Amino acid sequence: MLLAPGLSSYGFTYNNWGTNPGNAPGSIPTAGTSNAEGTFLQIASTSNIAQDCYWLAIKVMGGGINATQVDHLLDIGVDPAGGTAYSAVISNIVCGASGTVTSQQTTPMFVFPIFIKAGSSVAARTQTQGSAANCRVVAKFWGQPSNPAAVPVGSFSETIGTITNSGGVSFTPGNAADGSWVDLGATTNDMWWWQLCYQLSNGTITAERTYIDLAWGDATNKVVIQRQMHAGLTTETVGDQMVSNLIFPNCYQPVPGGTHLYVRGRCENAPDSGYNAVAVGIGG
C-alpha cells in the first residue's frame, strides 16, 4: 500500500522563464524613478493562468549596479478579469541590489501561498530611489492540487514596515553579536505566512555575511519566526545565501492581528550601513 501523507501534488504550473534555459529569464518592468511607482508589466496572461493557482514564487535579479546604491520595491498585481486593470495583491517587496543570474550568488527569492483564480492576468511593477535602474522579475505559479483541502492558501497580504522613499525600516546589525531589535510595526489581521524582505541602501557593499532575524512579540518577549543569511558582494549586490525563506517550517507562523513584528541583524564583522527591511505576511 502506498503511504500518502496529507500533502498535495500539483497538476498545473506556469513560469515566465522562457522556452529554453538561458541567462535572461523572466520579465523586466521599467522601474519608476525618484521613488515613484512604475507601470505594471504583465508576467502571466489570462491564458497562462489556466487553473486556479495556490502558490507563487518570485525571484528578483539584475538590479544591482557596481559602485551605485540601487533600492527597489516590487509590487505584484492581479486582474481577476484577465485585463490590465491590476490591483496590487502584494506590495512593497524590498529587493534592491539584486545580483545577476550569472553572479553565482543567491539573488532575492520569495514564495507566497496566495490564491489567484483561473483566467486572471498577473503583472509586476517596480520603483527605485534614483534614476533608471531596472530589475528582472522571474515567476512560477502552481495550481490544480491533487488534495486541495491540504493546501494552505491565503487571500490577502500585509506588508509590515513603513516605506520611506524606496526603502523599508532601517536597522543596524551587531558586530559579531546580535544587534538591537527594531519594531517594524503591527499586523492588522491574523497572518500565518512570512517573508522577510531586505536590502542594503549603500553605494559600497562589503563581502560580508549577516544573520537577519524576523520575530513577533512585544517589547520584552519575542518569538523568532525565521533567520536569513545575507551575503554581500563587492559588485554592490546582495542575496540570501541559505534561501531559508523558501522552506515551509521557516515561513509558517500564526501571528494574531495587532501584534508587532521585529527585525535585527548579526554581522560577522563591522557591518555596512544601510540595512533596511519589511515583512510580508499572508492571511485569510
C-alpha positions as CSV (number, residue, x, y, z in Angstrom):
1,M,0.0,0.0,0.0
2,L,1.3,3.5,-0.9
3,L,1.6,5.7,2.1
4,A,0.4,9.2,1.1
5,P,0.9,11.9,3.7
6,G,-1.6,14.8,4.0
7,L,0.1,16.8,1.2
8,S,-0.7,17.7,-2.3
9,S,0.9,17.4,-5.7
10,Y,0.2,20.0,-8.4
11,G,-1.1,19.2,-11.9
12,F,-0.6,22.7,-13.2
13,T,2.4,25.0,-13.4
14,Y,3.3,28.1,-15.4
15,N,6.5,30.1,-15.4
16,N,7.9,33.0,-17.4
17,W,11.5,31.6,-17.5
18,G,11.5,31.3,-21.3
19,T,11.2,28.4,-23.7
20,N,14.9,27.4,-23.4
21,P,17.2,27.9,-20.4
22,G,19.4,31.0,-20.6
23,N,20.8,33.9,-18.7
24,A,17.9,36.2,-19.4
25,P,14.8,34.6,-17.8
26,G,11.7,36.5,-16.8
27,S,10.4,40.0,-17.5
28,I,11.9,43.4,-16.9
29,P,9.4,46.1,-15.8
30,T,10.5,49.7,-16.3
31,A,11.1,50.9,-12.8
32,G,9.6,54.2,-11.7
33,T,12.3,56.7,-10.8
34,S,12.7,59.1,-7.9
35,N,10.6,56.9,-5.6
36,A,7.6,56.8,-8.0
37,E,5.9,53.6,-8.9
38,G,6.5,52.3,-12.4
39,T,3.8,50.8,-14.7
40,F,2.6,47.3,-14.3
41,L,4.1,44.8,-16.8
42,Q,2.3,41.6,-17.5
43,I,4.2,38.5,-16.4
44,A,1.3,36.0,-16.9
45,S,-1.7,36.3,-19.2
46,T,-5.2,35.1,-18.7
47,S,-4.4,32.1,-20.9
48,N,-1.2,31.4,-18.9
49,I,-3.2,31.1,-15.7
50,A,-5.4,28.3,-17.0
51,Q,-6.1,26.9,-13.5
52,D,-6.7,28.3,-10.0
53,C,-3.2,28.9,-8.5
54,Y,-2.3,28.4,-4.9
55,W,1.5,29.2,-4.8
56,L,3.6,31.9,-6.4
57,A,7.4,32.1,-6.4
58,I,9.2,35.3,-7.3
59,K,12.9,35.7,-8.0
60,V,14.5,39.2,-8.5
61,M,17.7,39.5,-10.4
62,G,20.0,42.0,-12.1
63,G,19.0,45.1,-10.1
64,G,22.5,45.9,-8.7
65,I,24.9,48.4,-10.3
66,N,28.6,48.5,-9.4
67,A,29.5,51.3,-7.1
68,T,25.9,52.6,-7.0
69,Q,23.1,52.5,-4.5
70,V,20.1,50.8,-6.1
71,D,17.0,50.4,-3.9
72,H,14.0,48.5,-5.4
73,L,10.4,47.9,-4.3
74,L,8.3,45.3,-6.1
75,D,4.5,45.0,-6.4
76,I,2.6,42.0,-7.7
77,G,-0.7,43.0,-9.3
78,V,-3.6,40.8,-10.4
79,D,-6.6,41.5,-12.6
80,P,-9.2,38.7,-12.0
81,A,-11.0,39.6,-15.2
82,G,-7.8,38.9,-17.2
83,G,-7.3,42.5,-18.3
84,T,-4.8,45.2,-17.4
85,A,-6.6,46.9,-14.5
86,Y,-4.2,45.5,-11.9
87,S,-4.6,45.7,-8.2
88,A,-1.6,45.1,-6.0
89,V,-2.1,41.9,-4.1
90,I,1.5,42.0,-2.7
91,S,3.0,45.5,-2.2
92,N,6.4,46.9,-1.4
93,I,8.6,43.8,-1.5
94,V,12.0,45.3,-0.6
95,C,14.5,43.8,-3.0
96,G,17.2,46.2,-4.1
97,A,20.8,45.5,-5.2
98,S,19.9,42.1,-6.6
99,G,22.7,40.1,-8.3
100,T,22.7,38.8,-11.9
101,V,21.7,35.3,-13.0
102,T,25.4,34.6,-13.7
103,S,26.9,36.1,-10.4
104,Q,26.9,32.7,-8.6
105,Q,25.1,34.4,-5.8
106,T,21.6,33.5,-4.5
107,T,19.5,36.5,-5.5
108,P,16.4,37.5,-3.6
109,M,13.6,35.0,-3.9
110,F,10.1,34.9,-2.3
111,V,7.3,32.3,-2.0
112,F,3.7,33.3,-1.3
113,P,0.7,30.9,-0.8
114,I,-1.7,33.4,-2.4
115,F,-4.8,32.4,-4.3
116,I,-5.0,33.6,-7.9
117,K,-8.1,32.4,-9.7
118,A,-8.1,30.9,-13.2
119,G,-8.3,33.4,-16.0
120,S,-6.6,36.2,-14.1
121,S,-3.7,38.2,-15.5
122,V,-0.7,38.9,-13.3
123,A,1.8,41.8,-13.5
124,A,4.8,43.3,-11.8
125,R,5.9,46.9,-11.2
126,T,9.0,48.3,-9.6
127,Q,10.3,51.6,-8.3
128,T,13.8,52.9,-7.4
129,Q,15.2,55.8,-5.4
130,G,17.2,57.3,-8.2
131,S,17.5,57.3,-12.0
132,A,16.5,54.4,-14.2
133,A,17.6,51.0,-12.7
134,N,15.6,48.0,-13.7
135,C,15.5,44.5,-12.3
136,R,14.4,41.2,-13.7
137,V,11.3,39.5,-12.3
138,V,11.1,35.7,-12.7
139,A,7.9,34.0,-11.6
140,K,6.4,30.5,-11.2
141,F,2.8,29.5,-10.4
142,W,1.4,26.2,-9.1
143,G,-2.2,25.1,-9.3
144,Q,-4.6,22.1,-9.7
145,P,-3.7,20.5,-6.4
146,S,-4.4,16.8,-6.0
147,N,-5.6,17.4,-2.5
148,P,-7.0,21.0,-2.2
149,A,-8.1,20.5,1.4
150,A,-4.4,20.0,2.4
151,V,-3.1,23.2,0.6
152,P,-2.6,26.2,2.8
153,V,-3.5,29.2,0.8
154,G,-4.2,32.8,1.7
155,S,-6.4,35.5,0.2
156,F,-4.6,38.7,1.1
157,S,-1.2,40.1,2.2
158,E,0.1,42.8,4.5
159,T,3.5,44.5,4.3
160,I,4.7,45.4,7.8
161,G,7.1,48.2,7.9
162,T,7.0,51.9,6.9
163,I,8.3,52.7,3.5
164,T,10.5,55.8,3.2
165,N,11.3,56.7,-0.4
166,S,12.2,53.2,-1.8
167,G,13.4,51.6,1.4
168,G,12.0,49.8,4.4
169,V,12.7,50.2,8.1
170,S,16.4,50.8,8.9
171,F,18.2,48.5,11.4
172,T,21.8,48.1,12.4
173,P,23.3,44.6,12.8
174,G,25.7,44.0,15.6
175,N,29.4,43.3,15.1
176,A,29.8,39.5,15.8
177,A,26.8,40.0,18.2
178,D,23.1,40.4,17.9
179,G,22.0,44.0,17.2
180,S,19.1,45.6,18.8
181,W,15.6,44.6,17.8
182,V,13.8,47.2,15.7
183,D,10.0,47.4,15.6
184,L,8.6,47.1,12.0
185,G,5.0,47.8,13.1
186,A,1.9,45.8,13.9
187,T,-0.3,43.4,11.9
188,T,-3.9,44.5,11.1
189,N,-5.2,41.0,10.5
190,D,-4.3,37.5,11.7
191,M,-1.4,36.3,9.5
192,W,0.3,32.9,9.1
193,W,3.0,33.0,6.4
194,W,6.0,35.3,6.4
195,Q,8.7,36.5,4.1
196,L,11.5,38.8,5.3
197,C,12.4,41.3,2.5
198,Y,15.6,43.3,2.9
199,Q,18.2,45.4,1.0
200,L,21.4,47.5,1.6
201,S,20.9,51.1,0.7
202,N,24.6,51.8,0.1
203,G,26.8,52.6,-2.9
204,T,29.5,50.4,-1.4
205,I,28.7,46.8,-0.2
206,T,31.2,44.7,1.5
207,A,31.7,41.0,1.0
208,E,30.2,40.2,4.4
209,R,27.6,37.8,5.8
210,T,24.9,38.8,8.2
211,Y,22.2,36.8,10.0
212,I,18.8,38.7,9.8
213,D,16.1,37.7,12.2
214,L,12.4,38.3,12.0
215,A,10.3,37.9,15.2
216,W,6.9,38.7,16.6
217,G,6.0,39.6,20.1
218,D,6.3,42.7,22.3
219,A,8.9,44.9,23.9
220,T,10.1,42.2,26.3
221,N,9.1,38.8,24.7
222,K,9.8,37.8,21.2
223,V,9.4,34.6,19.1
224,V,11.8,34.3,16.2
225,I,9.9,33.4,13.0
226,Q,12.8,33.0,10.7
227,R,16.5,33.7,10.1
228,Q,18.1,34.7,6.8
229,M,21.8,34.7,6.0
230,H,22.7,37.8,3.9
231,A,25.6,37.6,1.6
232,G,27.1,40.7,0.0
233,L,29.4,41.1,-2.9
234,T,31.7,44.0,-3.7
235,T,29.8,44.4,-7.0
236,E,27.1,46.1,-4.8
237,T,24.7,43.1,-4.8
238,V,23.1,41.1,-2.1
239,G,21.3,37.8,-1.7
240,D,20.1,35.2,0.8
241,Q,22.9,32.7,1.0
242,M,20.8,29.9,2.6
243,V,17.4,30.7,0.9
244,S,15.7,29.7,4.1
245,N,12.6,31.7,3.3
246,L,11.6,29.1,0.8
247,I,11.2,26.3,3.4
248,F,7.8,25.8,4.9
249,P,8.8,25.4,8.6
250,N,10.8,28.7,8.3
251,C,7.8,30.7,7.0
252,Y,4.7,29.3,8.7
253,Q,4.0,31.1,12.0
254,P,0.5,32.2,13.0
255,V,0.5,35.8,14.4
256,P,-2.6,37.5,15.7
257,G,-3.8,40.8,14.4
258,G,-2.4,43.7,16.3
259,T,0.9,42.0,17.0
260,H,4.2,43.7,16.4
261,L,7.0,42.4,14.1
262,Y,10.7,43.0,14.8
263,V,13.9,42.7,12.9
264,R,17.6,42.5,14.0
265,G,20.9,41.5,12.5
266,R,24.2,39.9,13.5
267,C,27.2,40.6,11.1
268,E,30.5,38.7,11.0
269,N,32.4,42.0,11.3
270,A,31.6,45.7,11.5
271,P,28.5,45.9,9.2
272,D,27.9,48.1,6.3
273,S,25.4,50.9,6.8
274,G,22.1,51.0,5.0
275,Y,20.3,47.8,6.1
276,N,16.5,48.1,5.8
277,A,13.7,45.6,5.7
278,V,10.0,44.9,5.7
279,A,8.0,41.7,6.4
280,V,5.3,40.5,4.1
281,G,2.6,38.4,5.7
282,I,-0.1,36.3,4.1
283,G,-3.5,35.8,5.8
284,G,-7.0,34.6,5.1
